[in-house]
C-alpha cells in the first residue's frame, strides 16, 4: 500500500509538473514570454480577458519609453507599433485597460514608476492618456478619498500594498498549475491559424481581429445599433455631474491631478486627449442629459491644467480634443441588413479603429496641422469657443440625420420610461 501511494504521488507530481511546464511554455496569458513564436503561441486569445494581470507584468518587461493609458477606447485605437511614433518615443506600451477608470490609470502609472525608481533610464518619458467623460461622472453625494485596492490592484507596486507577493504567487500558480490555464493553453495552440482570433499583443494592443468576423456576420449597422442602445442604457443609469459633494472636485478629478503631478515630478511629458466620439455617441450625451456635464468636464480639465502650470511655473500639459464633428466622427453608418459595407474609422460609436488612431497620433506628436487634420489643442483661451462650435455642429448633424437621431431619441425615451416605472 505504501509503495502504491508513493507511486501515485510521484505520478501526480510528475503530471502537475508536466502541466506547469506546458502552460509556462505556451504561456496563454503572456505572463512569461519565454517562447514567443508565430504559428505556435504568438497570438494570445486568453490574454485579452486578463488584461489587468497580463499588462501588470508585461509593461515591466518591455520598459517602455511611452505609456498609453485609458480604457478600451485607447486599447483598441492606439497601436504601439504605429509609424507615427518617433524613434525617441519607442518602445511604446499600451497600458489601457477596458472597463476601468481614472483610478486604475493612476495606479498602473504608479506601478511603472515604482518599478523603475532605481533606474531612471528605464522610466517612461511620455504618457499619452485618453480621458473619457464616462469615467469622470460622479455621484454628487460622493466625497473624494482613496479607494481600497481591488484584486487586480494587489499585484501592483503601490504604497502600502503588503499583499503584492501573495497576489503574484496566485497569478503564477493560476497561469501554470490550473485546469483553466491548461484549457487556455490548448485554445492558444488551436487559434494560431485563426485569422479572427482575439489577441493581446506583446505591446498591450488589441487588434480586434474578432470584430472583423462579427461585422461580416452581423453588419456594421447592427453593431452600431447594439452599442448605441447599450450606451443609452448605461448613461441613463449614471450620474449627470462631474463633481462630488463640494461642487468643485471629485475623486476622478483628483486622480487626474495626481497623474499630472507624478508626470511633472518625474520629468515625463504628458499628452491628454478626449476620445473621437462618433456623432451617435454625442447625440446620446444629449439624449441622456449629459451634454452639460460633457462641456463642464472639458472646462474643468483645461482649468486644472492651467492651475498646475501656474503652480509649477512650467508650460501647461496639452489637452487634445478629438470629439469635434468632422468627416471622421460623422462617418456614415451602414444600414441595417448590410453585411458588406465596412466602416473605415469606427468599430461602433464608442470605439475607433487604429486607422483613426494613427491620424490622432500624427496630430498630437507632430502638431503641425495639415488640411483635413483632426484634433484641437484646448486652452483657457479657446475652450468655450470650441464648445460652442461643437454644439452648433451637432445641431447641424441632427438636422441632416433625422432618421438616425430620432431612433436614438425614441430608444432613450423608452428606456427612461421603463426606469421610471421601476421606481
Secondary structure as UniProt FT lines:
FT   HELIX           2..26
FT   TURN            28..29
FT   TURN            38..41
FT   TURN            45..46
FT   HELIX           47..50
FT   HELIX           51..62
FT   STRAND          66..69
FT   HELIX           72..77
FT   TURN            80..81
FT   TURN            83..84
FT   HELIX           87..89
FT   STRAND          92..94
FT   TURN            98..99
FT   HELIX           102..115
FT   TURN            116..118
FT   HELIX           120..122
FT   STRAND          126..131
FT   HELIX           133..136
FT   TURN            140..141
FT   TURN            151..152
FT   HELIX           153..155
FT   TURN            159..160
FT   TURN            162..163
FT   HELIX           164..176
FT   HELIX           179..190
FT   HELIX           191..193
FT   TURN            195..196
FT   TURN            202..203
FT   HELIX           209..218
FT   HELIX           220..236
FT   TURN            245..246
FT   HELIX           251..265
FT   TURN            266..267
FT   STRAND          269..274
FT   HELIX           279..287
FT   TURN            288..289
FT   HELIX           291..312
FT   STRAND          318..321
FT   TURN            327..330
FT   TURN            336..337
FT   STRAND          346..348
FT   TURN            349..350
FT   STRAND          351..352
FT   HELIX           354..366
FT   TURN            371..372
FT   STRAND          376..377
FT   TURN            380..382
FT   HELIX           383..400
FT   HELIX           402..422
//
